[in-house]
Each structure stands twice: as structure tokens, then as C-alpha cells.
């Protein structure tokens, strides 16, 4: 596993997202209303919609294509739909707000 510096907390608006690519995988970073930053694969398991373009509600993101709701902590799709996206560990440096994601 590799720990990568991917930006700073201030780069992402509250309830906003940013994306980056590692090899063939697009990863979306989300900043929740409480300031927590979470990372998931930027691809809905249903039809491949870009989750980074979805609306964040609490700790879930709504896929912009068909409104599937994905928990950003676990990657699990909310019932009655099924599926899961890959999640990635995120660390924030408390001294400078740097975001590190473990791939």
C-alpha cells in the first residue's frame, strides 16, 4: 500500500468533492459538513456514474445518474439497492491540513 499526498483540506469546499487518478482508478474525495474527509472510488456500482458529481447528504453521496445512495464510510449502497464501492483510508495532517490517502 502507498500513502499519497493528494491536497489540502482547504482545497475542498464543505459538502464538496475533488477527484484524482491513480493508475486506472478515479478516486473522489468528499468533505462532509463536519469537516471529515473521505475517499471512495469515483464510480457508482450500478451504471458507473461519477460519484463526485453527486449530492452529499450526511455521510452519503447520491449518484447523479439514478440516485443510488452510497455510504462514504463503508462504501455500501443503501437498500433496497445493492452493491459496494471501494473506500480508501484518509489521514489529515493536523499541522497543515494536508490530505493523505492510502492506496
Rosetta constraint file for C-alpha pairs under 8 A:
AtomPair CA 1 CA 102 HARMONIC 6.43 0.50
AtomPair CA 1 CA 103 HARMONIC 5.52 0.50
AtomPair CA 2 CA 102 HARMONIC 5.39 0.50
AtomPair CA 2 CA 103 HARMONIC 5.21 0.50
AtomPair CA 3 CA 100 HARMONIC 6.18 0.50
AtomPair CA 3 CA 101 HARMONIC 5.56 0.50
AtomPair CA 3 CA 102 HARMONIC 4.20 0.50
AtomPair CA 3 CA 103 HARMONIC 6.31 0.50
AtomPair CA 4 CA 100 HARMONIC 5.22 0.50
AtomPair CA 4 CA 101 HARMONIC 5.30 0.50
AtomPair CA 4 CA 102 HARMONIC 6.20 0.50
AtomPair CA 4 CA 103 HARMONIC 7.45 0.50
AtomPair CA 5 CA 98 HARMONIC 7.02 0.50
AtomPair CA 5 CA 99 HARMONIC 5.87 0.50
AtomPair CA 5 CA 100 HARMONIC 4.51 0.50
AtomPair CA 5 CA 101 HARMONIC 6.65 0.50
AtomPair CA 6 CA 20 HARMONIC 7.66 0.50
AtomPair CA 6 CA 98 HARMONIC 7.70 0.50
AtomPair CA 6 CA 99 HARMONIC 5.77 0.50
AtomPair CA 6 CA 100 HARMONIC 5.94 0.50
AtomPair CA 6 CA 101 HARMONIC 6.93 0.50
AtomPair CA 7 CA 11 HARMONIC 6.72 0.50
AtomPair CA 7 CA 98 HARMONIC 5.85 0.50
AtomPair CA 7 CA 99 HARMONIC 5.38 0.50
AtomPair CA 7 CA 100 HARMONIC 7.64 0.50
AtomPair CA 8 CA 12 HARMONIC 7.63 0.50
AtomPair CA 8 CA 96 HARMONIC 7.85 0.50
AtomPair CA 8 CA 97 HARMONIC 5.32 0.50
AtomPair CA 8 CA 98 HARMONIC 4.32 0.50
AtomPair CA 8 CA 99 HARMONIC 5.28 0.50
AtomPair CA 9 CA 31 HARMONIC 7.90 0.50
AtomPair CA 9 CA 37 HARMONIC 7.64 0.50
AtomPair CA 9 CA 92 HARMONIC 7.77 0.50
AtomPair CA 9 CA 97 HARMONIC 5.37 0.50
AtomPair CA 9 CA 98 HARMONIC 6.38 0.50
AtomPair CA 9 CA 99 HARMONIC 6.39 0.50
AtomPair CA 10 CA 97 HARMONIC 7.39 0.50
AtomPair CA 12 CA 16 HARMONIC 5.86 0.50
AtomPair CA 12 CA 17 HARMONIC 5.97 0.50
AtomPair CA 12 CA 18 HARMONIC 6.48 0.50
AtomPair CA 12 CA 30 HARMONIC 7.51 0.50
AtomPair CA 12 CA 31 HARMONIC 6.36 0.50
AtomPair CA 13 CA 17 HARMONIC 7.20 0.50
AtomPair CA 13 CA 31 HARMONIC 6.78 0.50
AtomPair CA 14 CA 31 HARMONIC 5.37 0.50
AtomPair CA 14 CA 32 HARMONIC 5.87 0.50
AtomPair CA 14 CA 33 HARMONIC 5.48 0.50
AtomPair CA 14 CA 35 HARMONIC 6.70 0.50
AtomPair CA 15 CA 30 HARMONIC 6.80 0.50
AtomPair CA 15 CA 31 HARMONIC 5.33 0.50
AtomPair CA 15 CA 32 HARMONIC 5.00 0.50
AtomPair CA 15 CA 33 HARMONIC 5.71 0.50
AtomPair CA 15 CA 55 HARMONIC 7.95 0.50
AtomPair CA 15 CA 56 HARMONIC 5.85 0.50
AtomPair CA 15 CA 57 HARMONIC 7.96 0.50
AtomPair CA 16 CA 30 HARMONIC 5.85 0.50
AtomPair CA 16 CA 31 HARMONIC 5.75 0.50
AtomPair CA 16 CA 32 HARMONIC 7.56 0.50
AtomPair CA 16 CA 56 HARMONIC 7.55 0.50
AtomPair CA 17 CA 28 HARMONIC 6.52 0.50
AtomPair CA 17 CA 29 HARMONIC 5.31 0.50
AtomPair CA 17 CA 30 HARMONIC 4.45 0.50
AtomPair CA 17 CA 31 HARMONIC 6.41 0.50
AtomPair CA 17 CA 52 HARMONIC 5.71 0.50
AtomPair CA 17 CA 53 HARMONIC 7.91 0.50
AtomPair CA 18 CA 28 HARMONIC 5.73 0.50
AtomPair CA 18 CA 29 HARMONIC 5.23 0.50
AtomPair CA 18 CA 30 HARMONIC 6.81 0.50
AtomPair CA 18 CA 52 HARMONIC 6.84 0.50
AtomPair CA 19 CA 26 HARMONIC 6.78 0.50
AtomPair CA 19 CA 27 HARMONIC 5.53 0.50
AtomPair CA 19 CA 28 HARMONIC 4.42 0.50
AtomPair CA 19 CA 29 HARMONIC 6.06 0.50
AtomPair CA 19 CA 42 HARMONIC 7.66 0.50
AtomPair CA 19 CA 52 HARMONIC 7.04 0.50
AtomPair CA 20 CA 26 HARMONIC 5.88 0.50
AtomPair CA 20 CA 27 HARMONIC 5.46 0.50
AtomPair CA 20 CA 28 HARMONIC 6.68 0.50
AtomPair CA 21 CA 25 HARMONIC 5.59 0.50
AtomPair CA 21 CA 26 HARMONIC 4.45 0.50
AtomPair CA 21 CA 27 HARMONIC 5.97 0.50
AtomPair CA 22 CA 26 HARMONIC 6.53 0.50
AtomPair CA 22 CA 27 HARMONIC 7.58 0.50
AtomPair CA 25 CA 41 HARMONIC 7.06 0.50
AtomPair CA 25 CA 42 HARMONIC 7.95 0.50
AtomPair CA 26 CA 41 HARMONIC 6.01 0.50
AtomPair CA 26 CA 42 HARMONIC 5.36 0.50
AtomPair CA 26 CA 43 HARMONIC 7.63 0.50
AtomPair CA 27 CA 39 HARMONIC 6.64 0.50
AtomPair CA 27 CA 40 HARMONIC 5.72 0.50
AtomPair CA 27 CA 41 HARMONIC 4.51 0.50
AtomPair CA 27 CA 42 HARMONIC 4.89 0.50
AtomPair CA 28 CA 39 HARMONIC 5.54 0.50
AtomPair CA 28 CA 40 HARMONIC 5.51 0.50
AtomPair CA 28 CA 41 HARMONIC 6.06 0.50
AtomPair CA 28 CA 42 HARMONIC 5.04 0.50
AtomPair CA 28 CA 51 HARMONIC 7.26 0.50
AtomPair CA 28 CA 52 HARMONIC 5.69 0.50
AtomPair CA 29 CA 37 HARMONIC 6.60 0.50
AtomPair CA 29 CA 38 HARMONIC 5.61 0.50
AtomPair CA 29 CA 39 HARMONIC 4.48 0.50
AtomPair CA 29 CA 40 HARMONIC 6.79 0.50
AtomPair CA 29 CA 52 HARMONIC 7.66 0.50
AtomPair CA 30 CA 37 HARMONIC 5.48 0.50
AtomPair CA 30 CA 38 HARMONIC 5.30 0.50
AtomPair CA 30 CA 39 HARMONIC 6.34 0.50
AtomPair CA 30 CA 52 HARMONIC 7.68 0.50
AtomPair CA 31 CA 35 HARMONIC 5.71 0.50
AtomPair CA 31 CA 36 HARMONIC 5.62 0.50
AtomPair CA 31 CA 37 HARMONIC 4.46 0.50
AtomPair CA 31 CA 38 HARMONIC 6.64 0.50
AtomPair CA 32 CA 36 HARMONIC 5.31 0.50
AtomPair CA 32 CA 37 HARMONIC 6.34 0.50
AtomPair CA 32 CA 38 HARMONIC 7.96 0.50
AtomPair CA 32 CA 56 HARMONIC 7.53 0.50
AtomPair CA 32 CA 58 HARMONIC 6.96 0.50
AtomPair CA 32 CA 59 HARMONIC 6.68 0.50
AtomPair CA 33 CA 58 HARMONIC 7.30 0.50
AtomPair CA 37 CA 90 HARMONIC 6.98 0.50
AtomPair CA 38 CA 72 HARMONIC 6.48 0.50
AtomPair CA 38 CA 73 HARMONIC 7.00 0.50
AtomPair CA 38 CA 88 HARMONIC 7.54 0.50
AtomPair CA 38 CA 89 HARMONIC 7.59 0.50
AtomPair CA 38 CA 90 HARMONIC 6.20 0.50
AtomPair CA 39 CA 72 HARMONIC 7.30 0.50
AtomPair CA 39 CA 87 HARMONIC 5.87 0.50
AtomPair CA 39 CA 88 HARMONIC 5.30 0.50
AtomPair CA 39 CA 89 HARMONIC 7.03 0.50
AtomPair CA 39 CA 90 HARMONIC 6.70 0.50
AtomPair CA 39 CA 101 HARMONIC 7.56 0.50
AtomPair CA 40 CA 72 HARMONIC 6.82 0.50
AtomPair CA 40 CA 75 HARMONIC 6.99 0.50
AtomPair CA 40 CA 85 HARMONIC 6.69 0.50
AtomPair CA 40 CA 86 HARMONIC 5.64 0.50
AtomPair CA 40 CA 87 HARMONIC 4.28 0.50
AtomPair CA 40 CA 88 HARMONIC 5.88 0.50
AtomPair CA 41 CA 85 HARMONIC 6.06 0.50
AtomPair CA 41 CA 86 HARMONIC 5.39 0.50
AtomPair CA 41 CA 87 HARMONIC 6.41 0.50
AtomPair CA 42 CA 49 HARMONIC 7.85 0.50
AtomPair CA 42 CA 50 HARMONIC 5.41 0.50
AtomPair CA 42 CA 51 HARMONIC 5.16 0.50
AtomPair CA 42 CA 52 HARMONIC 6.22 0.50
AtomPair CA 43 CA 48 HARMONIC 4.80 0.50
AtomPair CA 43 CA 49 HARMONIC 5.47 0.50
AtomPair CA 43 CA 50 HARMONIC 5.14 0.50
AtomPair CA 43 CA 51 HARMONIC 5.83 0.50
AtomPair CA 43 CA 85 HARMONIC 7.33 0.50
AtomPair CA 44 CA 48 HARMONIC 4.59 0.50
AtomPair CA 44 CA 49 HARMONIC 5.06 0.50
AtomPair CA 44 CA 50 HARMONIC 6.57 0.50
AtomPair CA 44 CA 51 HARMONIC 6.21 0.50
AtomPair CA 44 CA 63 HARMONIC 6.56 0.50
AtomPair CA 44 CA 68 HARMONIC 7.98 0.50
AtomPair CA 44 CA 85 HARMONIC 6.95 0.50
AtomPair CA 45 CA 83 HARMONIC 6.12 0.50
AtomPair CA 45 CA 84 HARMONIC 6.47 0.50
AtomPair CA 45 CA 85 HARMONIC 6.48 0.50
AtomPair CA 46 CA 68 HARMONIC 7.95 0.50
AtomPair CA 46 CA 83 HARMONIC 7.65 0.50
AtomPair CA 47 CA 65 HARMONIC 7.77 0.50
AtomPair CA 49 CA 63 HARMONIC 6.32 0.50
AtomPair CA 49 CA 64 HARMONIC 6.60 0.50
AtomPair CA 49 CA 65 HARMONIC 5.87 0.50
AtomPair CA 50 CA 54 HARMONIC 7.33 0.50
AtomPair CA 50 CA 63 HARMONIC 7.12 0.50
AtomPair CA 50 CA 64 HARMONIC 7.27 0.50
AtomPair CA 51 CA 61 HARMONIC 6.93 0.50
AtomPair CA 51 CA 62 HARMONIC 7.24 0.50
AtomPair CA 51 CA 63 HARMONIC 5.35 0.50
AtomPair CA 51 CA 64 HARMONIC 6.90 0.50
AtomPair CA 53 CA 63 HARMONIC 7.50 0.50
AtomPair CA 53 CA 64 HARMONIC 6.23 0.50
AtomPair CA 54 CA 61 HARMONIC 5.96 0.50
AtomPair CA 54 CA 62 HARMONIC 5.14 0.50
AtomPair CA 54 CA 63 HARMONIC 5.02 0.50
AtomPair CA 54 CA 64 HARMONIC 4.73 0.50
AtomPair CA 55 CA 61 HARMONIC 5.55 0.50
AtomPair CA 55 CA 62 HARMONIC 5.29 0.50
AtomPair CA 55 CA 63 HARMONIC 7.41 0.50
AtomPair CA 55 CA 64 HARMONIC 7.40 0.50
AtomPair CA 56 CA 60 HARMONIC 5.73 0.50
AtomPair CA 56 CA 61 HARMONIC 4.39 0.50
AtomPair CA 56 CA 62 HARMONIC 6.44 0.50
AtomPair CA 57 CA 61 HARMONIC 6.17 0.50
AtomPair CA 57 CA 62 HARMONIC 7.68 0.50
AtomPair CA 59 CA 71 HARMONIC 6.06 0.50
AtomPair CA 59 CA 72 HARMONIC 5.68 0.50
AtomPair CA 59 CA 73 HARMONIC 7.07 0.50
AtomPair CA 60 CA 69 HARMONIC 6.17 0.50
AtomPair CA 60 CA 70 HARMONIC 5.33 0.50
AtomPair CA 60 CA 71 HARMONIC 4.44 0.50
AtomPair CA 60 CA 72 HARMONIC 5.41 0.50
AtomPair CA 61 CA 69 HARMONIC 5.66 0.50
AtomPair CA 61 CA 70 HARMONIC 5.40 0.50
AtomPair CA 61 CA 71 HARMONIC 6.70 0.50
AtomPair CA 61 CA 72 HARMONIC 6.85 0.50
AtomPair CA 62 CA 67 HARMONIC 5.07 0.50
AtomPair CA 62 CA 68 HARMONIC 5.53 0.50
AtomPair CA 62 CA 69 HARMONIC 4.53 0.50
AtomPair CA 62 CA 70 HARMONIC 6.47 0.50
AtomPair CA 63 CA 67 HARMONIC 4.77 0.50
AtomPair CA 63 CA 68 HARMONIC 5.19 0.50
AtomPair CA 63 CA 69 HARMONIC 6.35 0.50
AtomPair CA 63 CA 70 HARMONIC 7.62 0.50
AtomPair CA 68 CA 77 HARMONIC 6.97 0.50
AtomPair CA 68 CA 78 HARMONIC 7.27 0.50
AtomPair CA 68 CA 81 HARMONIC 7.14 0.50
AtomPair CA 69 CA 77 HARMONIC 5.75 0.50
AtomPair CA 69 CA 78 HARMONIC 5.45 0.50
AtomPair CA 70 CA 75 HARMONIC 5.96 0.50
AtomPair CA 70 CA 76 HARMONIC 5.65 0.50
AtomPair CA 70 CA 77 HARMONIC 4.44 0.50
AtomPair CA 70 CA 78 HARMONIC 6.01 0.50
AtomPair CA 70 CA 84 HARMONIC 7.67 0.50
AtomPair CA 70 CA 85 HARMONIC 7.94 0.50
AtomPair CA 71 CA 75 HARMONIC 5.14 0.50
AtomPair CA 71 CA 76 HARMONIC 5.44 0.50
AtomPair CA 71 CA 77 HARMONIC 6.36 0.50
AtomPair CA 71 CA 78 HARMONIC 7.13 0.50
AtomPair CA 72 CA 76 HARMONIC 7.79 0.50
AtomPair CA 72 CA 87 HARMONIC 7.48 0.50
AtomPair CA 73 CA 87 HARMONIC 7.31 0.50
AtomPair CA 74 CA 87 HARMONIC 6.74 0.50
AtomPair CA 75 CA 84 HARMONIC 5.20 0.50
AtomPair CA 75 CA 85 HARMONIC 4.75 0.50
AtomPair CA 75 CA 86 HARMONIC 5.99 0.50
AtomPair CA 75 CA 87 HARMONIC 5.79 0.50
AtomPair CA 76 CA 82 HARMONIC 7.65 0.50
AtomPair CA 76 CA 83 HARMONIC 6.22 0.50
AtomPair CA 76 CA 84 HARMONIC 4.42 0.50
AtomPair CA 76 CA 85 HARMONIC 6.57 0.50
AtomPair CA 77 CA 81 HARMONIC 6.31 0.50
AtomPair CA 77 CA 82 HARMONIC 5.42 0.50
AtomPair CA 77 CA 83 HARMONIC 5.29 0.50
AtomPair CA 77 CA 84 HARMONIC 5.55 0.50
AtomPair CA 77 CA 85 HARMONIC 7.91 0.50
AtomPair CA 78 CA 82 HARMONIC 6.81 0.50
AtomPair CA 88 CA 101 HARMONIC 6.51 0.50
AtomPair CA 88 CA 102 HARMONIC 6.13 0.50
AtomPair CA 88 CA 103 HARMONIC 6.51 0.50
AtomPair CA 89 CA 101 HARMONIC 5.69 0.50
AtomPair CA 89 CA 102 HARMONIC 5.37 0.50
AtomPair CA 89 CA 103 HARMONIC 7.75 0.50
AtomPair CA 90 CA 99 HARMONIC 6.89 0.50
AtomPair CA 90 CA 100 HARMONIC 5.69 0.50
AtomPair CA 90 CA 101 HARMONIC 4.64 0.50
AtomPair CA 90 CA 102 HARMONIC 6.61 0.50
AtomPair CA 91 CA 99 HARMONIC 5.91 0.50
AtomPair CA 91 CA 100 HARMONIC 5.10 0.50
AtomPair CA 91 CA 101 HARMONIC 6.47 0.50
AtomPair CA 92 CA 97 HARMONIC 5.77 0.50
AtomPair CA 92 CA 98 HARMONIC 5.60 0.50
AtomPair CA 92 CA 99 HARMONIC 4.77 0.50
AtomPair CA 92 CA 100 HARMONIC 6.29 0.50
AtomPair CA 93 CA 97 HARMONIC 5.09 0.50
AtomPair CA 93 CA 98 HARMONIC 5.17 0.50
AtomPair CA 93 CA 99 HARMONIC 6.66 0.50
AtomPair CA 93 CA 100 HARMONIC 7.93 0.50
AtomPair CA 94 CA 98 HARMONIC 7.80 0.50
